[in-house]
Amino acid sequence: MSSTTPVRPAWARWRRRTAAAVVSLLVVTGLVAVTAPTAHAVASTTCTGTSQLGYSPGLTLTPQTVTVSASDSVPTCTSTDPTITGVIMSPYSYPVANAACNSVQVDPGNVLVIHWNNAQTSTVTGLTYTTAVVAGVSVSTGTGTVAAAVVTWLYPLVNPLLRPYMQGEVASKYVSAN
């Protein structure tokens, strides 16, 4: 007696892979130039890490308002301030209007509070966001101000609709600040 495995149509396999890619979307944070606490001089800090984003309800081809739930891990920082070695992040969520599989603007608001491992915080204000597709990866860039410094926060997002057309993986370190 032989058993057969049911064959799913190509669209079902693609839909399942797309849903898995969207639910477990990993993003990489980029360079952060910050002002250290008043007792210290200005510090230049580069941090890298990942984020997992979830969408509720799930993304479809029809634009709709969704809630983005994010969980970030930024364990590694290199800084001119030797007390800064990482960022402490807590899960957070925010609404996104007009989100669809082919268009999601990562925009958690115009204020970001960074909690450093040394118990200090930096508040980034005036954040604005732009999105561009680079080699099949949708990169959302947020730029704002910390005291007299400029912060650029980059989120490369894998676009599951473009994924079948990508040749290999995109692995880059995104660095942009002054």
C-alpha positions as CSV (number, residue, x, y, z in Angstrom):
1,M,0.0,0.0,0.0
2,S,1.5,3.3,-1.0
3,S,0.7,6.6,0.5
4,T,0.5,9.8,-1.5
5,T,1.1,13.3,-0.4
6,P,-1.4,15.8,-1.7
7,V,0.0,18.4,-4.0
8,R,-0.9,21.9,-3.2
9,P,-1.3,24.4,-6.1
10,A,1.5,26.8,-6.7
11,W,-0.6,29.8,-5.5
12,A,-1.2,28.0,-2.1
13,R,2.5,27.4,-1.6
14,W,3.3,31.0,-2.5
15,R,0.6,32.3,-0.2
16,R,1.8,30.2,2.7
17,R,5.4,31.4,2.1
18,T,4.3,35.0,1.8
19,A,2.3,34.8,5.0
20,A,5.3,33.3,6.8
21,A,7.6,35.9,5.5
22,V,5.3,38.7,6.5
23,V,4.7,37.4,10.0
24,S,8.4,36.8,10.7
25,L,9.7,39.8,9.0
26,L,13.2,40.7,10.3
27,V,14.5,44.2,10.0
28,V,17.9,45.6,10.7
29,T,18.5,48.9,12.5
30,G,21.2,51.1,11.3
31,L,23.5,53.9,12.6
32,V,22.5,56.1,15.5
33,A,24.5,59.3,16.3
34,V,23.4,60.5,19.7
35,T,24.1,63.1,22.4
36,A,25.3,61.4,25.6
37,P,24.0,62.5,29.0
38,T,25.1,66.0,30.0
39,A,28.0,64.6,32.1
40,H,29.6,63.3,29.0
41,A,30.8,64.7,25.7
42,V,28.9,64.0,22.4
43,A,29.0,60.3,21.5
44,S,28.9,58.7,18.1
45,T,27.2,55.3,18.3
46,T,26.5,52.6,15.8
47,C,24.0,49.9,16.8
48,T,22.8,46.9,14.8
49,G,20.0,44.5,15.6
50,T,16.8,42.9,14.4
51,S,13.1,43.5,14.7
52,Q,10.2,41.1,14.2
53,L,7.0,42.7,12.9
54,G,3.5,41.2,13.1
55,Y,0.4,42.6,11.4
56,S,-3.2,42.3,12.7
57,P,-5.3,41.7,10.7
58,G,-2.8,40.1,8.3
59,L,-1.8,42.0,5.2
60,T,-3.8,41.5,2.0
61,L,-3.6,43.1,-1.5
62,T,-6.5,45.4,-0.4
63,P,-5.2,48.4,1.6
64,Q,-6.6,48.5,5.2
65,T,-5.7,49.8,8.7
66,V,-3.6,47.2,10.6
67,T,-1.9,47.1,13.9
68,V,1.9,46.5,13.7
69,S,3.4,44.7,16.7
70,A,7.1,45.0,16.9
71,S,9.7,43.3,19.0
72,D,13.3,44.7,18.7
73,S,16.6,43.3,19.7
74,V,19.6,45.7,19.6
75,P,22.3,43.9,21.6
76,T,25.4,45.3,19.9
77,C,26.6,49.0,19.9
78,T,30.0,50.5,19.2
79,S,30.3,53.9,20.7
80,T,32.8,56.6,21.6
81,D,31.1,56.5,25.0
82,P,32.4,53.2,26.5
83,T,29.4,52.8,28.8
84,I,27.1,52.3,25.7
85,T,27.2,48.7,24.5
86,G,23.5,48.0,23.6
87,V,19.9,49.2,23.6
88,I,17.1,47.9,25.8
89,M,13.9,47.5,23.8
90,S,10.4,46.5,24.9
91,P,7.7,45.2,22.6
92,Y,5.4,47.9,21.2
93,S,2.6,48.4,18.7
94,Y,1.1,51.1,16.5
95,P,-1.6,51.5,13.8
96,V,-0.8,51.8,10.1
97,A,-3.4,53.1,7.7
98,N,-3.6,51.9,4.1
99,A,-1.2,48.9,4.6
100,A,-1.2,46.2,2.0
101,C,1.2,43.3,1.0
102,N,2.9,45.6,-1.6
103,S,2.9,48.8,0.6
104,V,3.6,49.1,4.3
105,Q,5.0,52.3,5.7
106,V,6.9,51.6,9.0
107,D,6.1,54.7,11.0
108,P,5.8,54.3,14.7
109,G,5.4,58.0,15.2
110,N,7.5,61.1,15.3
111,V,9.1,60.5,18.7
112,L,11.4,57.6,19.6
113,V,12.9,57.0,23.1
114,I,16.1,55.0,23.1
115,H,16.9,53.2,26.4
116,W,20.6,52.5,26.5
117,N,22.1,49.6,28.5
118,N,23.8,52.2,30.8
119,A,20.4,53.3,32.1
120,Q,20.5,56.6,30.1
121,T,17.9,57.5,27.5
122,S,17.9,59.6,24.3
123,T,14.7,61.0,22.9
124,V,14.6,61.4,19.1
125,T,12.0,63.9,17.9
126,G,10.7,65.1,14.6
127,L,11.1,61.7,12.9
128,T,10.0,61.6,9.3
129,Y,10.0,58.5,7.1
130,T,10.6,57.6,3.5
131,T,10.5,54.3,1.8
132,A,12.4,53.0,-1.3
133,V,12.8,49.6,-2.9
134,V,16.5,48.6,-3.3
135,A,17.3,45.2,-4.9
136,G,13.9,43.8,-3.9
137,V,14.2,45.1,-0.3
138,S,11.8,47.8,0.9
139,V,13.9,50.2,3.0
140,S,12.1,52.5,5.4
141,T,14.3,55.4,6.6
142,G,13.4,57.5,9.6
143,T,15.4,60.7,10.3
144,G,15.1,62.8,13.4
145,T,17.0,64.9,15.9
146,V,18.6,64.1,19.3
147,A,19.6,67.5,20.9
148,A,22.2,68.8,18.4
149,A,22.8,65.4,16.7
150,V,21.1,63.9,13.7
151,V,19.7,60.3,13.8
152,T,19.0,58.1,10.9
153,W,17.1,54.8,11.6
154,L,17.0,52.3,8.7
155,Y,14.6,49.4,8.3
156,P,15.4,47.1,5.3
157,L,12.2,45.1,4.9
158,V,11.9,42.0,2.6
159,N,9.0,42.6,0.3
160,P,7.4,39.1,-0.1
161,L,5.9,40.0,-3.4
162,L,9.3,40.8,-4.9
163,R,11.1,37.9,-3.2
164,P,10.7,35.3,-6.1
165,Y,12.5,37.8,-8.4
166,M,15.5,38.4,-6.1
167,Q,18.8,36.8,-7.0
168,G,20.5,35.7,-3.8
169,E,20.2,37.5,-0.4
170,V,20.8,41.1,0.3
171,A,23.3,41.5,3.2
172,S,24.4,45.1,3.8
173,K,25.3,47.3,6.7
174,Y,23.3,50.4,6.5
175,V,25.2,53.4,7.8
176,S,24.0,57.0,7.3
177,A,24.2,59.8,9.8
178,N,26.1,63.0,10.6
